[in-house]
Amino acid sequence: MNTLRGFVDGLPEWDRCAVMGVVNVTPDSFSDGGQWFDPELAVKHGMDLVASGADIVDVGGESTRPGAARVSEAEELRRVIPVVRELAASGVLVSVDTMRAAVAEQAVMAGARLVNDVSGGGADPAMIPVVAAAGVPFVVMHWRGQSIDMNNRAVYGDVVAEVVAELREGCERAVAGGIDPARIIVDPGLGFAKNAEHDLALMAHLGRLRELGRPLLVAASRKRFLGRVLAGTAGDPPPPARERDAATAAVSAIAAREGAWAVRVHEVHASADAVRVSRAIEGAARTEGAA
Ligand code: PMM
């Protein structure tokens, strides 16, 4: 095992960076909104992601794109729970992407084994106690408030130091609320209250996030900073989100090489290959070191 990567109590231990495929059961997510809104299509898509090499399937029912308004709890439950239940019943390792304790709780009852909360427990005070009682792993993502106005909070003196410090506080809150530290995963929250320069700085210093001593999830897939990079300097418009998949796979290779525990991606195939190549290089480096 790459000792940098760490391991999460309650989940399998992969010998490489894991791949989390995304199923957004939403009409309005920024890169794939509407595509998997029908529950049957969402389940089929989750199974396809596993066939393409996903280790985990992350099911979400609420868009967090910049400016997004919230959906009601009833609607989120209606979107997410049947998809979680069906995928889990088919043997898929399901994660639920939600900021609501009630959705997390019901999703765990329906078979989800990981709670991915982009607010790290900040949006719903009941979240941490619910996750603690359920005894499932929990993603603490760096978050500074709801998507509707998060871009106003993209203000940092030293983005890497502040994200590390705020994530540390998030982990401490989770542990104080009863979550086992061995079940916490940290995530820099690329694109959440961050501009392209902030995201790139965080990617350049992933090692600093490992100071937190917890496995690291990197979710760069199709995000705006990739569009900004690909737009070039000639003022070309950034490509639409779906055309950022090759760039996403490049980030997956880098994240894996930097010791990330998992990458969260929409298009799984290329990232599944990328993490395997990274693993092979890691193995060769070890053999060479031993020789
Ligand atoms: N980003 C989105 C949704 N969920 N979860 C984690 N842990 N980290 C992220 O950066 C993250 C997330 C953005 O929405 P998308 O599903 O449309 O990519």
Boltz pocket constraint, residues with backbone or C-beta under 6 A from the ligand:
constraints:
  - pocket:
      binder: B
      contacts: [[A, 22], [A, 24], [A, 29], [A, 30], [A, 31], [A, 32], [A, 60], [A, 64], [A, 65], [A, 97], [A, 116], [A, 117], [A, 118], [A, 139], [A, 141], [A, 187], [A, 189], [A, 190], [A, 217], [A, 219], [A, 220], [A, 221], [A, 264]]
      max_distance: 6.0
